[in-house]
Structure formats: structure tokens, C-alpha cells
Amino acid sequence: MAAGARIIIVDDEPDLRDLLEEYLVAQGFQVRSAGDGVALRALIGDFPPDLVVLDLNLPGEHGLAIARWLRDTSACAIVMLTAAGELVDRVVGLEMGADDYLAKPFDPRELLARVRAVLRRSFRPAAGGADTRKVRFGDCLLDLEARRLFRSDGREVKLTAMEFDLLQAFASHPNRVLSRDQLLDLAHHKRWDPFDRSIDIRIARIRRKVEPDPEKPRYLKTVRGAGYLFAPDAEEAP
């Protein structure tokens, strides 16, 4: 776990912000809080976070717009807070790259567990063996040791922690069909329901980053009724 990691809580409820800040500080994190997107932008320059706990229902700028801005400008992890039953916002948030979500009301201990899990994935050092390899497919180079993805021209492709974990699972099992349940297990995110759309949403996001034509995936293929298959040696179309 990333001890001392920096966390920003963005929520318009002062009492909840104070409660979460005090609780997470007691757990060893460095914590600041903001009531809206304006306050977050003012804070983030002096306190670049490792993780942002982001309420979606904020006054003024909606949390989804803030999540989009964070994903475009920062490599920090995002844990979204949503009102119970807000499936649409949750799905859109995951599509934008949030690493996890939690429905209000919640127990601070559950938030702590989500925060620790996301930070473990974000800061997890590479293991030996297969994780020291670099995997090339198409125009991409996946560095499993550094947990980074690059284009052939050296430009980095930003990935969330969960997106990297999924690519790592695929790279460790090339040319093999993996079910949703297997992928969640290999990506150390077993608590997701394998029938939840979240796994499909995340793979769709990865395809937009690595496939020449995401609508006709060449490397991350869907095997109907079975799962997904990573084909790193797929030939480029003429």
C-alpha cells in the first residue's frame, strides 16, 4: 500500500469532507479537501494528488466534467461517489476512466478499503518473471515492469490502474480466451460482478487507446459467449 499517499476529497458537504479527512489522516494518508471544481483546481497545483475521491453531484461544474479534466491532466486515481441507484452516472464515470465507485451513503471503512485497493494497484511494484518483459503489439509497447504503455514513437499512452492491470492480464495469457471472471481475478479486482458492464466498459476504453479501429478490434478480440482474447501478433491490415 502507498503509505502517505496524497488524497483530495471533493464534496460539497462540509461535514462529510471533515469526517473523511480526519478519518483518512488517521490512517496515515495526507489529505486535503475541496467543495467544488474551482477549489480543486486551486488546490491541485500545490498538492498533486495520488488519488481523488470525487462526488459527482456537485454545485456548478458536474463531477463528470471534473473527472474528464482530471483524466486529461493528471495520472491520479479516481474513486467516484454517487447517489444510490445512479447507474447512468456510474457507467459514464467508468467510461471516463474512474478506478472505482462507491454509492452514498457509505461507511468510511468501506471507502478506506476502496482507496487502499486502488492505490495498491497504482503503486504495485512489478514482480519477477513475466512482469519484467516488454510486450509489443501493433503500434504499442507495454512495459510491464514500469507499468506504462508507449507508442512506437515514444509517446506515452495514459492508463488507469485498472486498465493497466487488464492489459497485464492479457499480456500474461496471449492467444487465450479469458472470461470476465478470469480477467477480474487476474486483474486483482475480484469484487466486481463478472456480469457487471464495468469490465466491458474498461476494455472498450483500452481499445480506444490501442486499436487502429476500435470498432473492429484486432488485438483485443471479443469471443462471443466466452470472453476476450489478446492477439499481440495480429497482422496489420493491408
C-alpha positions, 0 to 999 in steps of 0.5 A, a space after each residue: 500500500 502507498 503509505 502517505 499517499 496524497 488524497 483530495 476529497 471533493 464534496 460539497 458537504 462540509 461535514 462529510 469532507 471533515 469526517 473523511 479527512 480526519 478519518 483518512 489522516 488517521 490512517 496515515 494518508 495526507 489529505 486535503 479537501 475541496 467543495 467544488 471544481 474551482 477549489 480543486 483546481 486551486 488546490 491541485 497545483 500545490 498538492 498533486 494528488 495520488 488519488 481523488 475521491 470525487 462526488 459527482 453531484 456537485 454545485 456548478 461544474 458536474 463531477 463528470 466534467 471534473 473527472 474528464 479534466 482530471 483524466 486529461 491532466 493528471 495520472 491520479 486515481 479516481 474513486 467516484 461517489 454517487 447517489 444510490 441507484 445512479 447507474 447512468 452516472 456510474 457507467 459514464 464515470 467508468 467510461 471516463 476512466 474512474 478506478 472505482 465507485 462507491 454509492 452514498 451513503 457509505 461507511 468510511 471503512 468501506 471507502 478506506 478499503 476502496 482507496 487502499 485497493 486502488 492505490 495498491 494497484 497504482 503503486 504495485 511494484 512489478 514482480 519477477 518473471 513475466 512482469 519484467 518483459 516488454 510486450 509489443 503489439 501493433 503500434 504499442 509497447 507495454 512495459 510491464 515492469 514500469 507499468 506504462 504503455 508507449 507508442 512506437 514513437 515514444 509517446 506515452 499512452 495514459 492508463 488507469 490502474 485498472 486498465 493497466 492491470 487488464 492489459 497485464 492480464 492479457 499480456 500474461 495469457 496471449 492467444 487465450 480466451 479469458 472470461 470476465 471472471 478470469 480477467 477480474 481475478 487476474 486483474 486483482 479486482 475480484 469484487 466486481 460482478 463478472 456480469 457487471 458492464 464495468 469490465 466491458 466498459 474498461 476494455 472498450 476504453 483500452 481499445 480506444 487507446 490501442 486499436 487502429 479501429 476500435 470498432 473492429 478490434 484486432 488485438 483485443 478480440 471479443 469471443 462471443 459467449 466466452 470472453 476476450 482474447 489478446 492477439 499481440 501478433 495480429 497482422 496489420 491490415 493491408 
